Amino acid sequence: MKIVILGAGQVGSSVAEGLVSEQNDITVVDTDGQRLRDMQDRLDLRTVVGNAAHPSVLVQAGIDDADMLIAVTQSDETNLVACKLAHSLFNVPTRIARIRATDFLDNERIFRPETFAVDLVICPEQILTDYIVKLVKFPEALQVLEFADGKVSLVAVRSFQGGPLVGHPLRDLKQHLPNVDARVAAIFRGDRPIVPEGDTVIEAGDEVFCMSATHEIRQVMRELRRMDKPVRRVMIAGGGNIGLRLAKALENDYLVKIVEHNKRRCEVLSGVLNKALVLQGDVTDELLLESENIGEMDVFVAVTNDDENNIMSCLLAKRFGARRVISLINRRSYVDLLQAGQIDIAISPAQTTIGSLLAHVRRGDVTQVHSLRRGAAEALEAVVHGDAGSCKLVGRRIEEIELPKGSTIAAVVRGDQVIMAHHDTVVKSGDHVIVFVTSKNLLGSVEKLFQVGVGFL
């Protein structure tokens, strides 16, 4: 697929890296020549220096025969204009835009074909907010992801010594949960993926990915993880776009405090928030954190624009007794370094938001893609089409499907019915199949399974 990416920032560079590794023809456009040169040194792609909203620059980037435009510059207006040009002048089939301003997001007519012609709108701040809200609701989890319009949940937890299932083979899960249909989709021991089988034994410290119907997921988690006390108090460090969205999402259900250093921004926050307490100060100020009883916080979330401030404030919060700390970190090398240390969860914004884009790039009818373990693995949901003669999945039991080693069919959603995949589960046309892939290198082989033969009408 030929893809033009506008913007070489955190989101643009992460998208480019993910798509280049899957043998797509990528061109990246940005006004910063040095940033593009650095990207070209690392990745096999083309770059063009220039304004992404100028038709001549788009032509240089190869927009004439592009299959997709991904506009993720820092400017909403540039992204919108680029999508309109791609549609009106160059007839690009798929156009994706990153939009942050609520004035645009609240008016769907702006994105229609007759206006700016945007096929998919992504708002990284809202995606991150939704992601963090789930982590607050499930404080024991490392990741909480939903599929099939929320019918199925995939939760990553770290197993602990003394957990009911730790030290036992996975086949015992049914004995522990006789009335719950659940599936362990994958296990990571350190950085080593383990494909789960009936005789696989869970060890303390394993990162375990469990899948079940959403309303039963807490029961499954209890088998692997000591359930924490419910969250009541949350402190948010940083009152920017993400901090404000997060405070608004949480203030009706939790006691929320938000710390912001800029006085004028604090006034804005106070005018918008109804219940959250707004504090002006430095999130790395020990005296401020102590005076605000940081040790009593169930969750401390650092979402400032500065990685170092996020890291330091989380370390201080943990030292003073905060039960769980979550840090937003833009530098991917920092994320890998800090995850599972004193910081409970380190979130990479780019890796969290990339799934919305990847679902539109995948071959076959892929409806959902989630990046796991900071991009090392993926879970995808795809719809099965065709019949037994044209599709390698239809009419076959799970044990008969030739899945590449390292991939697992975890669940099948058939209408409103959630079916955890077992060896004798038969896949039907129209099913939503959820596949867990321990390495991105396997994605091409998995996607081919969902493709329908040319003879199918």
C-alpha positions in Angstrom: 0.0 0.0 0.0 1.3 3.5 -0.9 0.8 5.8 2.1 1.6 9.5 2.5 2.1 10.6 6.1 2.0 14.4 6.9 3.8 15.2 10.1 7.0 13.7 11.5 6.2 14.2 15.2 5.7 11.5 17.8 2.5 10.1 16.2 3.7 10.5 12.6 7.1 8.8 13.3 5.5 6.0 15.3 3.0 5.3 12.5 5.7 5.4 9.9 7.9 3.0 11.8 4.9 0.6 12.3 3.9 0.7 8.7 7.4 0.5 7.1 8.0 -2.7 9.0 5.0 -4.2 7.2 6.4 -3.5 3.7 4.3 -0.5 2.8 5.6 2.3 0.5 5.8 5.3 2.9 6.5 8.9 2.2 6.7 11.4 5.1 6.2 15.2 4.8 7.3 17.7 7.4 8.7 21.3 7.5 11.6 20.1 9.7 14.4 18.8 7.4 16.6 17.6 10.2 13.8 15.6 11.7 13.2 14.0 8.4 16.9 13.2 7.8 17.0 11.5 11.2 13.9 9.4 10.3 15.4 8.5 7.0 18.6 7.2 8.7 16.5 4.8 10.7 13.8 3.8 8.4 13.4 2.7 4.7 11.1 5.5 3.5 11.0 8.7 1.4 10.8 12.2 2.9 9.7 15.5 1.5 10.4 18.9 3.2 7.6 21.4 2.9 4.2 22.6 4.0 1.7 19.7 4.1 -1.2 21.9 3.0 0.5 22.9 -0.3 -0.6 21.0 -3.4 2.9 21.1 -5.0 4.4 19.5 -1.8 1.7 16.8 -1.9 2.5 16.1 -5.5 6.2 15.7 -4.6 5.2 13.2 -2.0 3.4 11.1 -4.6 -0.2 11.9 -3.7 -1.4 11.3 -7.3 -1.3 7.5 -6.9 -1.4 7.2 -3.1 -3.8 4.7 -1.5 -4.0 6.6 1.8 -3.3 10.0 3.4 -2.5 10.2 7.1 -2.5 13.8 8.2 -1.0 14.0 11.7 0.7 17.4 11.8 0.4 19.6 14.9 -2.1 21.9 13.1 -5.7 20.8 12.8 -6.2 23.3 10.0 -3.3 21.9 8.0 -4.7 18.4 8.4 -8.2 19.4 7.3 -7.0 21.3 4.2 -4.7 18.4 3.2 -7.6 15.9 3.4 -9.8 18.2 1.3 -7.0 18.6 -1.4 -6.4 14.8 -1.3 -10.1 14.2 -2.0 -10.9 17.0 -4.5 -7.7 17.2 -6.5 -6.1 13.8 -6.2 -8.9 11.4 -5.5 -7.1 9.6 -2.7 -9.3 6.7 -1.5 -8.7 7.0 2.3 -8.0 10.1 4.3 -7.2 10.2 8.0 -6.8 13.4 10.1 -5.6 14.1 13.6 -7.9 16.6 15.2 -7.6 18.1 18.7 -9.8 21.2 18.9 -13.2 20.5 20.4 -14.8 23.1 18.0 -14.0 20.7 15.1 -14.7 17.5 17.0 -18.1 18.5 18.1 -19.3 19.2 14.6 -19.5 16.1 12.5 -20.5 18.0 9.3 -17.0 19.4 9.1 -15.7 15.9 8.1 -18.3 15.0 5.5 -17.2 14.6 1.8 -18.8 17.9 0.7 -16.7 19.8 3.4 -13.2 18.5 4.4 -13.7 14.9 3.3 -12.1 13.1 6.3 -12.8 9.3 6.5 -11.4 8.8 10.0 -10.8 11.4 12.7 -8.4 10.6 15.5 -8.0 12.6 18.7 -4.9 11.3 20.5 -5.9 13.2 23.7 -9.3 11.5 23.9 -7.8 8.1 23.1 -5.3 8.5 25.9 -8.0 9.7 28.3 -10.2 6.7 27.6 -7.2 4.4 28.0 -6.2 5.9 31.4 -9.8 5.9 32.7 -9.9 2.1 32.2 -6.7 1.7 34.2 -8.2 3.7 37.0 -11.3 1.5 37.0 -9.1 -1.6 36.9 -6.2 -0.7 39.2 -4.8 -4.2 39.1 -4.4 -4.2 35.3 -1.4 -3.2 33.1 -3.7 -2.8 30.1 -7.5 -2.9 29.5 -8.7 -3.2 26.0 -12.2 -3.7 24.5 -13.4 -5.5 21.3 -16.7 -6.0 19.5 -18.2 -2.8 20.7 -17.3 -3.5 24.3 -18.7 -7.0 24.5 -15.2 -8.6 25.0 -12.3 -7.3 27.2 -8.6 -8.2 27.1 -6.8 -7.5 30.3 -3.1 -7.7 31.0 -2.1 -8.5 34.7 1.1 -9.4 36.4 0.6 -12.6 38.4 1.7 -12.7 42.0 3.1 -15.3 44.3 0.2 -17.0 46.0 -2.4 -16.2 43.3 -5.0 -19.0 43.0 -3.8 -20.1 39.5 0.0 -19.4 39.9 1.9 -22.7 39.9 -1.0 -24.5 38.2 -1.5 -25.5 34.6 -4.0 -23.4 32.5 -6.4 -26.3 32.2 -7.2 -25.8 35.9 -8.7 -22.4 35.1 -12.1 -24.0 34.3 -12.1 -25.7 37.7 -11.5 -22.3 39.4 -14.1 -20.6 37.3 -16.7 -23.2 36.4 -19.4 -20.6 35.4 -17.1 -18.3 33.4 -15.8 -18.8 29.9 -12.4 -17.3 29.8 -9.2 -17.6 27.8 -5.6 -16.9 28.4 -4.5 -15.4 25.1 -0.8 -15.1 25.8 1.9 -15.1 28.5 5.1 -13.1 28.6 7.8 -14.2 30.9 10.3 -11.3 30.9 10.5 -10.5 27.2 9.9 -14.1 26.1 6.4 -14.8 24.7 4.8 -18.1 25.7 2.0 -19.5 23.6 -0.5 -20.8 26.2 -1.5 -24.5 26.1 -3.4 -26.6 28.6 -0.3 -27.8 30.4 1.4 -24.3 30.5 2.1 -23.3 34.2 1.7 -19.7 35.2 4.6 -18.4 37.3 4.8 -15.4 39.7 5.8 -12.3 37.8 4.3 -13.4 34.4 2.5 -10.9 32.3 -0.8 -12.7 31.5 -3.3 -11.5 28.9 -6.8 -12.8 29.7 -9.9 -12.5 27.6 -13.5 -12.9 28.5 -16.9 -11.3 28.2 -16.6 -7.8 29.6 -19.0 -8.3 32.5 -17.0 -11.4 33.7 -13.5 -10.0 33.4 -13.1 -9.1 37.1 -13.8 -12.7 38.2 -11.0 -13.8 35.8 -8.6 -11.3 37.2 -9.1 -12.5 40.7 -7.6 -15.9 39.7 -4.3 -14.2 38.8 -4.0 -11.0 40.8 -4.8 -9.9 44.3 -7.7 -7.5 43.9 -6.9 -4.0 45.2 -9.2 -1.8 47.2 -11.6 0.2 45.0 -10.1 3.5 43.8 -11.5 6.6 45.6 -8.8 9.3 45.4 -7.0 10.4 42.2 -4.4 13.1 41.7 -3.5 14.3 38.2 -0.3 16.1 37.5 -0.6 18.4 34.6 -3.6 20.5 33.5 -3.1 20.4 29.7 -5.6 18.9 27.2 -5.2 15.4 28.5 -5.2 16.4 32.2 -8.4 18.4 31.7 -10.1 15.6 29.8 -9.1 13.1 32.4 -10.3 15.2 35.3 -13.7 15.8 33.6 -14.0 12.0 33.0 -13.3 11.1 36.6 -14.6 13.9 38.8 -18.1 12.5 39.1 -17.0 9.1 40.3 -13.8 9.9 42.3 -12.3 12.5 44.5 -10.0 14.3 42.0 -7.2 16.8 42.5 -5.4 18.3 39.6 -2.0 20.1 39.8 -1.0 22.7 37.2 1.9 25.2 37.4 0.4 27.9 35.1 -1.9 30.3 37.0 -3.9 31.3 34.0 -4.4 27.7 33.0 -5.6 27.0 36.6 -8.3 29.6 36.2 -9.4 27.9 33.0 -9.5 24.5 34.7 -11.5 26.0 37.7 -14.1 27.4 35.3 -14.6 24.1 33.4 -14.4 21.5 36.1 -17.3 21.1 38.5 -16.0 18.9 41.4 -12.3 18.4 40.9 -10.0 20.5 43.1 -7.5 22.6 41.1 -4.1 23.3 42.7 -1.5 25.7 41.4 2.1 24.4 41.9 5.0 22.3 40.7 4.2 18.6 40.4 7.8 17.8 41.5 7.5 19.9 44.7 7.8 17.5 47.7 6.2 20.0 50.1 3.2 20.5 47.8 2.7 16.7 47.4 3.0 16.1 51.1 0.7 18.9 52.1 -1.9 17.5 49.7 -1.7 14.0 51.3 -0.2 12.3 48.3 0.3 9.2 50.5 -3.5 8.7 50.6 -3.9 8.7 46.9 -5.1 5.5 45.3 -3.9 6.6 41.8 -1.4 9.3 40.8 -1.4 10.1 37.1 1.4 12.3 35.5 0.3 13.8 32.1 2.4 17.0 31.8 4.2 17.8 28.5 7.6 17.1 30.1 8.8 13.4 30.4 11.2 14.2 33.2 8.6 16.0 35.3 6.2 13.0 34.8 8.9 10.5 35.8 10.1 12.5 38.9 6.6 13.3 40.2 5.6 9.6 39.9 8.8 8.5 41.7 8.1 11.1 44.5 4.4 10.0 44.7 5.4 6.4 45.0 8.0 7.2 47.7 5.4 9.1 49.7 3.0 6.2 49.6 0.7 6.6 46.6 -0.7 3.2 45.9 -0.4 3.2 42.1 1.4 5.6 39.8 0.9 6.1 36.0 3.2 8.2 33.9 2.8 9.5 30.3 6.2 9.2 28.6 6.9 10.3 25.0 10.4 8.8 24.7 9.9 5.1 23.9 13.3 4.2 25.3 12.2 5.7 28.7 9.0 3.6 28.6 10.8 0.3 28.2 13.3 1.3 30.9 10.7 2.4 33.5 7.8 0.0 33.0 7.3 -2.5 35.9 9.9 -0.6 38.1 8.8 1.9 40.7 6.5 3.3 38.1 3.6 0.9 37.8 2.5 1.8 34.3 4.4 3.9 31.7 2.3 4.9 28.8 3.6 5.8 25.3 1.1 8.2 23.7 2.1 7.2 20.2 1.8 3.5 20.8 -1.6 4.0 22.5 -3.1 6.0 19.6 -1.6 4.0 16.7 -4.2 1.3 16.8 -6.9 3.5 15.4 -4.7 4.1 12.4 -3.6 0.5 11.9 -7.1 -0.8 11.6 -7.5 1.2 8.4 -4.2 -0.1 6.9 -4.6 -3.8 7.6 -5.7 -6.0 4.7 -9.0 -7.8 5.1 -12.0 -6.4 7.1 -10.0 -5.4 10.2 -12.3 -3.5 12.6 -10.0 -3.1 15.6 -6.3 -3.1 16.3 -4.6 -2.7 19.7 -0.9 -2.3 20.3 0.3 -4.5 23.2 3.5 -4.4 25.3 4.5 -1.0 23.9 4.3 -2.1 20.2 5.9 -5.6 20.5 2.7 -7.5 20.1 -0.8 -6.8 18.7 -4.4 -7.9 19.2 -6.7 -7.5 16.2 -10.4 -8.0 15.5 -11.4 -8.9 12.0 -14.6 -9.9 10.3 -14.8 -13.3 8.5 -16.3 -13.2 5.0 -16.8 -15.7 2.2 -17.5 -19.4 2.4 -15.6 -22.6 2.9 -14.2 -22.5 -0.7 -13.0 -18.9 -0.7 -11.8 -18.3 2.9 -9.4 -20.4 5.0 -11.4 -19.8 8.2 -15.0 -20.5 7.3 -16.4 -23.9 8.4 -13.2 -24.9 10.1 -12.5 -25.8 13.7 -9.8 -23.7 15.4 -7.5 -26.8 15.6 -7.7 -27.1 11.7 -6.7 -23.5 11.0 -3.1 -23.1 10.0 -2.2 -20.2 12.3 1.5 -19.0 12.3 3.3 -20.0 15.4 3.0 -17.2 18.0 -0.5 -16.3 17.1 -3.7 -17.4 18.9 -7.4 -17.0 18.1 -8.7 -16.0 21.5 -12.4 -15.3 21.0 -15.2 -15.3 18.4 -18.1 -12.9 18.6 -21.2 -14.1 16.8 -23.9 -11.4 17.0 -24.4 -10.8 20.7 -22.8 -14.1 21.6 -19.2 -14.2 23.0 -17.5 -17.5 22.4 -14.1 -18.1 23.9 -12.1 -20.0 21.3 -11.4 -23.7 22.0 -9.9 -26.3 19.7 -13.3 -27.5 18.5 -14.9 -24.0 18.0 -16.1 -23.7 14.4 -15.7 -20.3 12.6 -18.6 -19.1 10.5 -19.0 -16.3 7.9 -19.9 -13.0 9.6 -18.0 -13.9 12.9 -15.8 -11.3 14.5 -12.6 -13.1 15.3 -10.1 -11.8 17.8 -6.5 -12.8 17.2 -3.5 -12.3 19.5 -0.1 -12.0 17.8 3.1 -12.1 19.9 5.2 -10.6 17.1 4.3 -8.0 14.5 6.3 -10.1 12.0 3.4 -12.5 11.9 0.7 -10.0 11.0 1.0 -10.6 7.2 0.4 -14.3 7.6 -2.6 -13.7 9.9 -4.2 -11.1 7.6 -4.0 -13.5 4.6 -6.3 -15.9 6.5 -9.1 -13.4 6.5 -8.8 -12.5 2.8 -11.4 -13.9 0.5 -10.5 -15.6 -2.8 -11.1 -13.8 -6.0 -13.8 -16.3 -7.0 -16.1 -15.4 -4.2 -19.1 -13.2 -5.3 
